[in-house]
Amino acid sequence: MPAPEKPEESASSPSLPGDDPVWRAMRRAMPQRLAEGSLSFFRRKGAEERPQPAPGLAAGKVVGDFRLVSMIGQGGMGQIWEAEQLSLHRTVAVKFVRPECVTERQLELFAREARAGGRLSHPGLVTVYGHGESEGLAWIAMEYVGGGWTLKDFLDEVARAPEAPAGYDREVARLVAEIAEAMQTAHEAGVIHRDLKPQNVLITSEDRPKVTDFGLARITDEAAMSETGDIAGTYLYMSPEQVEAKRSGLDHRTDVFSLGVILYELLALRRPFEGDTLQQLAEHILHRDPPDPRTIRSKVPRDLAVIANHALEKERDKRYATMQELAADLRRHLADEPIHATPPTRLERTLKWIKRNPGKSSAAAIVAVTFTVIALLLVMNVRTNRALGRSNLALETKTTESEQRRVAADQSALREKAAADAATKRADEVLRLSAFQRLVDLQAEADRLWPAEPEKLPAYERWLERAHELVAGLDPHGDDPGHRAQLAKLRERAIPLTEEEREARRRAHPRFGELAPLETRVAALRAAQNVRDGKAQPPAFALDASSLPSDALGLNGLARSLVDPTRTEFGREAEGLALARLAIERVEDDEGAARAGDTLAWALFANGLDDEALQESATALEAAPPERRDDYETKAAELRRAVNAARSGATLATAESELAALRAEVSAAEDYHFADEQGTWWHNQLQKLVAEIEAFADPKTGWIAGLSPEHGWGIEQRRDFAATIDERSVSGQEARRLWSAAIASIADPKECPQYGGRWITPQLGLLPIGRDPDSGLWEFAHLQTGAPAVRGADGKLALKEETGLVFVLLPGGTFQMGAQNKDPNGPNYDPQAEPSESPVHEVTLSAFFLSKYELTQGQWLRLTGRNPSYYRPGNYLESWNRAGRAVDLLHPVEQVNWTTCTETCSRLGLILPSEAQWEHGARGGTETPWWTGSDPKELASAGNVADGWARAHGAQADWFCEAWDDGNTVHAAVGSYRANPFGLHDVMGNVWEWCEDKYTSSLRNSRGGCFINKAVFARSATRGNYPPVNAANFLGLRPARIIAGPLTTSRPSVPGDK
């Protein structure tokens, strides 16, 4: 099975430390082999262990402009050579992709490394001179750093030394400050590294760090490239947002966290987060604070411990906002000046505890917060009384008794007012802090209020009442000015920022990276509008025919990606128009003419040529085959709507409004500075409270009425669904009629012998939609995931993007699970069986529901508000399928990890199937390797695997493709291939499907193979496995559901029966 790819190793050669006294002392404490320089960058000790040159590479060979001198080492996908650049007579390090493992993804990572490195110029960053391809080898030429030493090598050795030498911590501070300053330059150039770790920091002979290996970097003004769903980076140094795979939300602060891990490890000589499994490590990164490094190594200076912990804040808004801020604090420490970072107060630690332990007693939590606040306020009162005491001394110096009495009276009034103000403030501040706990309690309770069922209606109403009360606290009510007003009042005391500080904050805003793509989109829409208004002509574009496909389908696919109305990348509309015109010149049939004509119509529209676009759309409709005419009528209507909106100016106005709002949001981001620590602390708490309550109440993504991947449906949507689902699925007149017919049919041994004469009770949330005409099994619509599928006159289901899950009632019984390759006459004989599939054994299952199809992108979008799939509308070429259809929301959802799938299914009262349930369903009563038989060629019409079509239409170089043609390069819309004997589609190929079971403690099972695999991986017994946090573009799911109430031998009652 395909394994997730791992990040490659560093890309160029580092050097040994130089003559600094600290490094010299460290080397004296290290083994002699290090002092002799025998330990290389890749930890190779002897000649027998040195990596062998890849085919075609050898010392003395000239590759392009480079004469190879010696191989430095090798990484995950390439080899690095010291070389002489012949044209410039300089020594360089050249990184080659190994010929035997070139893939499209690796080439993209390679190109990304070159693009990222090419943007950067700083003494602390390895300089990239250029990149290209020579003799079939992709290469990057970069600065040569002689020797063989990385920060990882140094850490390994210092950990074995008896103790760190004098001055060690100051050298660490200096080194990390220089790394931070170098990374600040990268961030300002729009490059986020995403894989900062000691292996990627080289140490020069002058003891200066150089950051290398930008192969996983994200360039903020490029369209994001998802790898194969893998999480970018090395787990031990990942930020929490990386662990959660929040690709769209990653910004430069993920690098701040990773550098914080490096600083902590240098100080404590131990990483801040450890774990026996990836899942455990992820849990620690997400939810546990590292111990104070001084508890591990007592000599760590307090300031450096505070700086490291500040960089390691879980919430990125609490970390250093930029690398420059981190470097500045380290420089302050080196200059013996006060640092800006402060350790968390007792109150902050209490609030953290509350948020991470929402299941603990709310009352106890609020009491803890209250006492902490009161303690702080008592300190304030003591300070006030001390001031009054000093005033008393002045009173004693007064010369007259009357003056003394007057001052005493004034002081008494002052003391009474101070006490009254303190009491009022204490009550107000404790009340505000308690809002944090109420917010956490509501969120925790909402997470428990699944599935959406009628019996939860009273709980939903109570929750909503408390939620609205919490949100009301933002604004004035009674004598309380509200949280927003209190925050605004506090900000009046803030010290204004300089222009430079404001600009730095603007660039540090999490959404700053969205500005450039949106500006490009608005510019493209304006250019089209100018053509539309007669103010300009569309720009011409000259194509390079040598680099283009020769066939109409390939040209049309390229054009479509540049002009499709759902595209996310703008600015290449003129190129798309040129490609579309060339494609239509080369069409050979009506289907091709219709397809290319529709793309040309959208290309003309994207360039502001509306009349020509409408005419071309009509021509495409005329050319469409009869069976596709409805599709092209829909496309034509969509184009007409787009033209009308564009001509009215609404399209451009909407985009300009979005851009203005984003610019305002980014520019409004401010960091408020206060003269006293107390003001800073209260501002941070109030700001966080207001922001979190506003997010909680957001009508689009909040917990009350919104929809988000984090919490699914808001409570209002759950309430509305729960209020009607009983009538719609069980107790309503139509539901009763359908269930009565289904129950009788299922129990009839002649009509449905598979069910053994058993009776089923009505199932809340499911609606019977009849028997499959081929399998004879009953099928049911799942109403929470979408509209019921409609059965046509031929008995087949017609699927639409809005269609919900369809569950098949699979009969119980005993089947032979697994496969064996020993006995041709034995059960489940399969010459290709793997040891993990043996021995074959009997499994007995009760009846259960299994989804007829893989869960679709449309269904996931309705459940979570997000489509995480890589191959989705806007990122798919029509040449990837034989029919030339655009991708739609009927394709299976992918890039969803096991943990998220389990949680999402649980919210619906569903489960991931066990391996036994999955294999029982996939076999459909067969014992052959595939349900189609023993000949893999039978999969051509029944499963989507790597095949001849894929090889000819975009398959990556490392795909091992079958000879036959199944018509798809990547996944197809669900139900595109023949169903198995149980009526289940796509159990062979398309996408791997998660199962509930563990493969090992750190891996979860998956079944069915996928579009990048050969047929052998789509066998019924094949077992795949991945870490539960892995989200790949070939991993999806097929939900199952347990029957509520067992099948019985006696007839159950149906609601409404007399």
SULGIRA-V513973 format. One record per run of one state. SS is the DSSP state (H for helix, E for strand, L for the rest). FROM is the first residue (numbers start at 1). TO is the last residue. If there is no record, write none. Layout:
ss=SS from=FROM to=TO
ss=SS from=FROM to=TO
//
This chain:
ss=L from=1 to=20
ss=H from=21 to=28
ss=L from=29 to=31
ss=H from=32 to=35
ss=L from=36 to=46
ss=H from=47 to=49
ss=L from=50 to=61
ss=E from=62 to=63
ss=L from=64 to=65
ss=E from=66 to=74
ss=L from=75 to=77
ss=E from=78 to=85
ss=L from=86 to=89
ss=E from=90 to=97
ss=L from=98 to=98
ss=H from=99 to=101
ss=L from=102 to=103
ss=H from=104 to=118
ss=L from=119 to=124
ss=E from=125 to=125
ss=L from=126 to=127
ss=E from=128 to=134
ss=L from=135 to=136
ss=E from=137 to=143
ss=L from=144 to=149
ss=E from=150 to=150
ss=H from=151 to=160
ss=L from=161 to=167
ss=H from=168 to=188
ss=L from=189 to=190
ss=E from=191 to=192
ss=L from=193 to=197
ss=H from=198 to=200
ss=E from=201 to=203
ss=L from=204 to=208
ss=E from=209 to=211
ss=L from=212 to=217
ss=E from=218 to=219
ss=L from=220 to=234
ss=H from=235 to=237
ss=L from=238 to=239
ss=H from=240 to=243
ss=L from=244 to=246
ss=H from=247 to=249
ss=L from=250 to=252
ss=H from=253 to=268
ss=L from=269 to=277
ss=H from=278 to=287
ss=L from=288 to=292
ss=H from=293 to=295
ss=L from=296 to=301
ss=H from=302 to=311
ss=L from=312 to=315
ss=H from=316 to=318
ss=L from=319 to=322
ss=H from=323 to=334
ss=L from=335 to=345
ss=H from=346 to=356
ss=L from=357 to=361
ss=H from=362 to=396
ss=L from=397 to=400
ss=H from=401 to=448
ss=L from=449 to=453
ss=H from=454 to=472
ss=L from=473 to=476
ss=E from=477 to=477
ss=L from=478 to=479
ss=E from=480 to=480
ss=L from=481 to=482
ss=H from=483 to=491
ss=L from=492 to=494
ss=E from=495 to=495
ss=L from=496 to=498
ss=H from=499 to=508
ss=L from=509 to=512
ss=H from=513 to=532
ss=L from=533 to=544
ss=H from=545 to=547
ss=L from=548 to=551
ss=H from=552 to=563
ss=L from=564 to=572
ss=H from=573 to=585
ss=L from=586 to=589
ss=H from=590 to=606
ss=L from=607 to=609
ss=H from=610 to=623
ss=L from=624 to=625
ss=H from=626 to=647
ss=L from=648 to=649
ss=H from=650 to=668
ss=L from=669 to=672
ss=E from=673 to=673
ss=L from=674 to=676
ss=H from=677 to=697
ss=L from=698 to=706
ss=E from=707 to=708
ss=L from=709 to=711
ss=E from=712 to=713
ss=L from=714 to=714
ss=H from=715 to=731
ss=L from=732 to=732
ss=H from=733 to=747
ss=L from=748 to=752
ss=H from=753 to=755
ss=L from=756 to=758
ss=E from=759 to=759
ss=L from=760 to=765
ss=E from=766 to=771
ss=L from=772 to=777
ss=E from=778 to=782
ss=H from=783 to=785
ss=L from=786 to=786
ss=E from=787 to=787
ss=L from=788 to=789
ss=E from=790 to=791
ss=L from=792 to=796
ss=E from=797 to=798
ss=L from=799 to=802
ss=E from=803 to=803
ss=L from=804 to=805
ss=E from=806 to=810
ss=L from=811 to=812
ss=E from=813 to=817
ss=L from=818 to=819
ss=E from=820 to=820
ss=L from=821 to=828
ss=E from=829 to=829
ss=L from=830 to=834
ss=H from=835 to=837
ss=L from=838 to=840
ss=E from=841 to=845
ss=L from=846 to=847
ss=E from=848 to=851
ss=L from=852 to=855
ss=E from=856 to=856
ss=H from=857 to=864
ss=L from=865 to=877
ss=H from=878 to=880
ss=E from=881 to=881
ss=L from=882 to=890
ss=E from=891 to=892
ss=L from=893 to=897
ss=H from=898 to=907
ss=L from=908 to=910
ss=E from=911 to=912
ss=L from=913 to=914
ss=H from=915 to=923
ss=L from=924 to=929
ss=E from=930 to=930
ss=L from=931 to=932
ss=E from=933 to=933
ss=L from=934 to=935
ss=H from=936 to=941
ss=L from=942 to=943
ss=E from=944 to=944
ss=L from=945 to=947
ss=H from=948 to=952
ss=L from=953 to=967
ss=E from=968 to=968
ss=L from=969 to=972
ss=E from=973 to=973
ss=L from=974 to=988
ss=E from=989 to=989
ss=L from=990 to=991
ss=E from=992 to=1000
ss=L from=1001 to=1002
ss=E from=1003 to=1007
ss=L from=1008 to=1014
ss=H from=1015 to=1018
ss=L from=1019 to=1023
ss=E from=1024 to=1026
ss=L from=1027 to=1034
ss=E from=1035 to=1036
ss=L from=1037 to=1038
ss=E from=1039 to=1041
ss=L from=1042 to=1047
ss=E from=1048 to=1048
ss=L from=1049 to=1058
//
